[in-house]
């Protein structure tokens, strides 16, 4: 493996900004030093003058090849991880799914098979628990010992993934004992289904009504309920894809009380809104996801939550469905539109644009996109930072390059971009995954199978 020297750049981590050179050997960062203070030699030198040198992104919420609504997410582990690399993300944490009536192990093994030999960057798994029972609870202990240390439960999707409060409490109690982290999709799915039925009966069938029925109050109520159940169980809680101001308030109040409660949001909630859901000619279907897009006034609460650390992580919830042939399944009935949006390639750039726009600092960019997800899910300091001993997952980033996001130029296996035509400042130039070039000079030089499975430790915030 080539010994690599990255020189001349500004190294940005969650804690520091330093003009230092970085020496990489055997897939790891081995040293950092002020330029001119060392006599290092290397097989390859990367000149990062005028550029940022940042850790590879950690996207802790993706759904490659996920079955949903009679179809599958359009990105495979091969296409999805390649697109992630193009966007400066070098680790994903995807979701293995337990089938109702099946074992956790069966679901996990199925996802191992999907990913093995196909990934361009490193990967790990959470476990979706669809059927909480005595056997499932015992399996949770075994999975934690094997490095699958987080479990997602749903208050939404009755008849598919839904767990009732008793099941949720039992799973939380189990996690409190084994050190696992419960991840929660917090929406009141029982009430939402009533509102869906009423909307369709009244002829409200367009995509915009997907947002109308999934009300802010029902996200906030479920977030509050999840927090209280976790409090009773004595378990930490991570609420996924927070989209609404009232849900942020619930998280902030819990954290103010000292509870181990954490929150994630996604770029779509920071940049898109119900205006997109209301686009004419069924175009709004492109933006159907759950939790749904909210009115624009919610965005400032999310940015403030990220600045104040009431929200700790920005992930993508990448779950792409093509407009043609997949999203179109819901013409005439918004409830049949596959829920999900593409974004794994755009996250690092969109968050850098947030730096440019003054929403967050450079170090906070790296915190919410790299370090915090790595700490949250037991990957730090192997992932999420640039420090001696860390994996050499490194991005050379040009902060002045300009680009326009478009489906015509992206690398995700989906026929539209959620951010079509958006002009942003900043672009990935070079990506190393464990010291091996994946993106170089604006070209993909990686390969399927380079990405390795990474067992995880426990949440490092608890």
HELIX and SHEET records of a PDB file:
HELIX    1   1 UNK A   77  UNK A   86  1                                  10    
HELIX    2   2 UNK A  104  UNK A  115  1                                  12    
HELIX    3   3 UNK A  134  UNK A  145  1                                  12    
HELIX    4   4 UNK A  165  UNK A  178  1                                  14    
HELIX    5   5 UNK A  189  UNK A  201  1                                  13    
HELIX    6   6 UNK A  208  UNK A  213  1                                   6    
HELIX    7   7 UNK A  216  UNK A  233  1                                  18    
HELIX    8   8 UNK A  245  UNK A  256  1                                  12    
HELIX    9   9 UNK A  267  UNK A  271  1                                   5    
HELIX   10  10 UNK A  274  UNK A  277  1                                   4    
HELIX   11  11 UNK A  283  UNK A  287  5                                   5    
HELIX   12  12 UNK A  296  UNK A  298  5                                   3    
HELIX   13  13 UNK A  299  UNK A  308  1                                  10    
HELIX   14  14 UNK A  327  UNK A  330  5                                   4    
HELIX   15  15 UNK A  334  UNK A  336  5                                   3    
HELIX   16  16 UNK A  347  UNK A  356  1                                  10    
HELIX   17  17 UNK A  362  UNK A  366  1                                   5    
HELIX   18  18 UNK A  367  UNK A  371  3                                   5    
HELIX   19  19 UNK A  372  UNK A  376  1                                   5    
SHEET    1   A 4 UNK A  28  UNK A  33  0                                        
SHEET    2   A 4 UNK A  21  UNK A  25 -1                                        
SHEET    3   A 4 UNK A   4  UNK A   7 -1                                        
SHEET    4   A 4 UNK A  44  UNK A  47  1                                        
SHEET    1   B 7 UNK A  17  UNK A  19  0                                        
SHEET    2   B 7 UNK A  10  UNK A  12 -1                                        
SHEET    3   B 7 UNK A  52  UNK A  55  1                                        
SHEET    4   B 7 UNK A 394  UNK A 404 -1                                        
SHEET    5   B 7 UNK A 423  UNK A 433 -1                                        
SHEET    6   B 7 UNK A 436  UNK A 440 -1                                        
SHEET    7   B 7 UNK A 443  UNK A 444 -1                                        
SHEET    1   C 8 UNK A  57  UNK A  62  0                                        
SHEET    2   C 8 UNK A  89  UNK A  97  1                                        
SHEET    3   C 8 UNK A 122  UNK A 128  1                                        
SHEET    4   C 8 UNK A 150  UNK A 154  1                                        
SHEET    5   C 8 UNK A 181  UNK A 185  1                                        
SHEET    6   C 8 UNK A 237  UNK A 239  1                                        
SHEET    7   C 8 UNK A 261  UNK A 266  1                                        
SHEET    8   C 8 UNK A 313  UNK A 315  1                                        
SHEET    1   D 2 UNK A  67  UNK A  68  0                                        
SHEET    2   D 2 UNK A  71  UNK A  72 -1                                        
END                                                                             
